[in-house]
Amino acid sequence: MGCILSTKTDTRRRRCHDQPTTTTTTTTTTSSAASVVAVGTSPVTITRSPGDPLEWPPWLLAFAGKALAGLTPRRADSFKKLSKIGSGTYSNVYKAIEVETGRVVAIKKVRFEAEEKESIRFMAREIELLRRLGDHPNIVKFEGVVVSRVSQALYLVFEYMEHDLAGLAAAPGTNFSEPQIKCYMKQLFTGLEHCHSHGVLHRDIKGSNLLINNEGILKIADFGLAASFDPAGKQAMTSRVVTLWYRAPELLLGSTRYGVGIDLWSAGCILAELLTGKPILPGRTEVEQLHRIFKLCGSPSDKYWKKWKLPHATIVKPQQPYERSIADIFKEYPSSSVSLIDKLLSIDPLDRGTAADALKSDFFTTKPHACEPSSLPKYPPSKEMDAKLREEKFRRQKELDKSGNKRGTFRKQRAPHYRQSKAVPVPEANAELPVNLHRQMFHVNGTSKSEKFPPPHQDGGVGVKLDNLNGVSLSFVANDASFTSEDFEGKMGKSRKVSHDSHNLMKSLMLDIARSGRLHMKGNPKELKVSSEAK
Ligand SMILES: Nc1ncnc2c1ncn2[C@@H]1O[C@H](COP(=O)(O)OP(=O)(O)OP(=O)(O)O)[C@@H](O)[C@H]1O
């Protein structure tokens, strides 16, 4: 057990005072303890208590001043780190103890270079949105920011949550009852309703981001990809968000003006997954993902294509229409759940309704009703167990390596990279995060790359991306119907070759799929170019 950054005891340990974020210019204060920091065009006042030894570093204030306004940095030595409990794309998450209170918390270590402006803005967005959402029973509680004086590291402090839905669903012997599924889904929709009514789209709803505590309370976590949205749909956003298996068709088709429907689609996938016990749309590439969606949900109508005019509409359009098969596929499940799945998995996002609509649906209003969270089973502490298993594996590996060394077969010792157990190996297809593609391509060690913020607005989806196939015409053929594409050279804007490796990877991925019979390639794969430009 060690202190996060230093073991020095500070008698003036401070708690975080999270006041409402000031979005407007505050220059009226006359207190000498206040500093005015220019953030873009609007200066923001950061209030500091006289004599407070901790100040936000200038590099952080310059780009995240608005997100941090009214927030007091917490001292690193107010927490003691216990163990690593998870790692994500740009962070490692630790279980820690708040020294003053003895309370267990989760701290998310975010590390980046001070000059990475985009990365800092990315993190600032997460803080800003978490603060906007405030205290809600179904949103993970954000408790402040710890700054390191010695390294350029930041820690976001959260309440500690013992489990996540993906982990629980994957535990051997798990078989959720209908009231239990309703209980989790009710909490998910309540949390989503709160996000959406506060103008926040989560954009990465999946089981591993739904944390659950020992009281059975489910909280939506990981707002790293979340964004403010304009309900009128006037503001363009990147379509390269949401983990592939939970990604709505309009995103796969390149929509940049989307709304709450994308989170509702993901929620529909989760509901179906909880009922069936496995992910329902486990595509390996964006092309395959769309194909799976169309097979389950039916291919979009002409009205849909005309109404939405989606950028990739001409690339993958089923030649023969698929019939919608949700009712048939889920026929053995309760009809109120199938109706809700059917609504949430509507191809047209406007037909999915809202989280509030879902809460009013028959699924929740008919018997058996959702159970109380407190009546849910008490699960064993999975994170600690996982951590122990990890340590044990590492210890055994070390011993193996030692004996290997004796025989003269030296292998480099390295701590194992660990990711929290998931129900299934979800492809990390948060396409907004290029580090994911890099990881998939080169199996990058998590501790070196995953602690970095990825530059927002860049693309890194796994597999064949629909806008990366320049000059190669696709047609993917299923057993019963085929999808064709027009030759879209010139339609997708300028492409450039990014690297020999990624070029070859894309080619080999396409060839792989072609060999598997899912994708037919016309044109010359040698001409394939890979674009790294954001859309
Ligand atoms: N408050 C918390 N309590 C307990 N565990 C947590 C908490 N927050 C995060 N974790 C664990 O850490 C993991 C990574 O956290 P998080 O998803 O926030 O990071 P990320 O870098 O955005 O990850 P990802 O790449 O999965 O999007 C989670 O899957 C979860 O297991």
The ligand as an ORCA input file, in Angstrom:
! r2SCAN-3c Opt
* xyz 0 1
  N     -15.516      4.335    -10.064
  C     -14.974      3.165    -10.348
  N     -14.980      2.177     -9.446
  C     -14.429      0.990     -9.713
  N     -13.853      0.669    -10.895
  C     -13.803      1.599    -11.842
  C     -14.355      2.896    -11.627
  N     -14.170      3.613    -12.753
  C     -13.542      2.816    -13.619
  N     -13.302      1.601    -13.093
  C     -12.652      0.449    -13.728
  O     -11.627      0.890    -14.601
  C     -11.893      0.522    -15.969
  C     -11.443      1.638    -16.888
  O     -12.110      2.841    -16.550
  P     -12.742      3.813    -17.632
  O     -13.649      2.989    -18.490
  O     -13.329      4.987    -16.947
  O     -11.435      4.255    -18.406
  P     -11.189      4.529    -19.936
  O      -9.754      4.844    -20.082
  O     -12.128      5.554    -20.437
  O     -11.576      3.101    -20.509
  P     -12.121      2.564    -21.887
  O     -10.940      2.448    -22.772
  O     -12.701      1.218    -21.503
  O     -13.161      3.485    -22.408
  C     -13.390      0.235    -16.000
  O     -13.751     -0.730    -16.959
  C     -13.673     -0.258    -14.581
  O     -13.469     -1.639    -14.473
*
